[in-house]
């Protein structure tokens, strides 16, 4: 199965549109990099869709666990990544976590497939 075939399957998944909201800011570490993220509220809806997509795609794909520090896919938590390699000092990380939530809301009408083409660089995979 090609990436384009997987993108087609993802594009065919019908969802009821819903609102997503950016939430709190956080920092985590993975493979020696510091990632700066904001959590997305409506996580329960995203989690339901993540479970459904994982179930639909399971017969066709093998999940690459090498990006995860311990080789295990973590529990899904909706987020947006601000910086894939934030150059923060430990004292800055604590200050970042205390920043107020980011205020942004958008409608989610569909899902798309992206692939990492370089460290922190993502490209949309077009459906076949």
C-alpha positions in Angstrom: 0.0 0.0 0.0 1.4 3.4 -1.0 1.3 6.6 1.1 -1.2 8.0 -1.5 -3.5 5.0 -0.9 -3.4 5.6 2.8 -4.1 9.3 2.2 -7.1 8.3 0.1 -8.5 6.1 2.9 -8.0 8.9 5.5 -9.7 11.4 3.1 -12.7 9.1 2.8 -13.3 9.0 6.6 -16.5 11.0 7.2 -16.7 13.1 10.4 -19.2 15.4 12.0 -17.5 18.8 11.9 -16.5 20.1 15.4 -14.6 23.0 16.9 -11.1 22.7 18.2 -9.4 25.1 20.6 -5.8 25.7 21.4 -5.1 25.2 25.1 -2.1 25.1 27.4 1.5 25.3 26.3 3.9 22.5 27.2 7.3 21.2 26.6 8.5 17.6 26.2 11.7 15.8 25.2 12.2 13.2 22.5 15.4 11.9 21.0 17.4 14.8 22.5 15.1 17.5 21.1 12.9 19.8 23.1 9.4 20.1 21.5 7.3 23.1 22.3 3.5 22.4 21.9 0.1 23.6 22.7 -2.6 21.1 23.6 -5.8 21.1 21.6 -9.0 21.1 23.6 -11.7 18.8 22.3 -9.1 16.0 22.8 -11.9 13.5 23.5 -13.3 14.0 20.0 -9.8 13.8 18.4 -9.1 10.7 20.5 -12.2 9.0 19.2 -11.2 9.8 15.6 -7.6 8.6 16.2 -8.9 5.3 17.5 -11.2 4.9 14.5 -8.4 5.7 12.0 -6.0 3.4 13.8 -8.5 0.6 13.5 -9.3 1.3 9.9 -5.6 1.5 8.9 -4.3 -1.3 11.0 -4.6 -4.0 8.3 -2.6 -1.8 5.9 0.2 -0.1 7.9 2.9 -0.8 10.4 3.4 2.1 12.8 7.1 3.2 12.9 7.9 3.5 16.6 11.5 4.7 16.1 10.5 8.4 16.6 9.5 7.6 20.1 12.2 7.7 22.7 11.2 4.4 24.4 10.0 2.8 21.1 6.3 2.7 22.2 3.6 4.9 20.7 2.3 7.1 23.5 -1.4 7.6 24.4 -2.9 10.0 21.9 -3.1 13.6 23.0 -4.2 16.2 20.5 -1.7 19.0 20.1 -0.1 21.4 17.7 3.7 21.7 17.6 5.2 25.2 17.7 8.8 24.1 17.5 10.3 20.7 16.9 13.7 21.7 18.4 13.2 24.6 20.8 16.5 25.8 22.2 15.2 26.3 25.8 17.2 26.3 29.0 15.6 24.3 32.0 14.6 27.6 33.7 12.9 28.7 30.4 10.9 25.5 30.2 9.3 26.2 33.6 8.4 29.8 32.5 6.9 28.5 29.2 4.7 26.1 31.0 3.3 29.0 33.1 2.3 31.0 30.1 -1.5 31.6 29.5 -3.3 29.4 27.1 -3.2 30.4 23.4 -6.6 31.7 22.2 -7.5 30.2 18.8 -10.5 28.2 17.6 -11.1 26.5 14.2 -13.5 24.1 12.6 -12.4 20.5 11.9 -14.2 19.2 8.8 -11.8 16.5 7.6 -8.5 14.8 8.2 -5.4 14.8 6.0 -2.2 12.7 6.0 1.2 14.3 6.4 4.7 12.8 6.5 7.9 14.1 8.0 10.3 14.8 5.2 13.0 16.2 7.5 13.5 17.1 11.1 10.4 19.1 11.9 9.4 19.5 8.3 6.1 18.0 7.2 4.5 17.6 3.8 0.9 16.7 2.9 0.5 13.4 1.1 -2.0 13.7 -1.7 -4.6 11.0 -2.1 -4.5 8.8 -5.1 
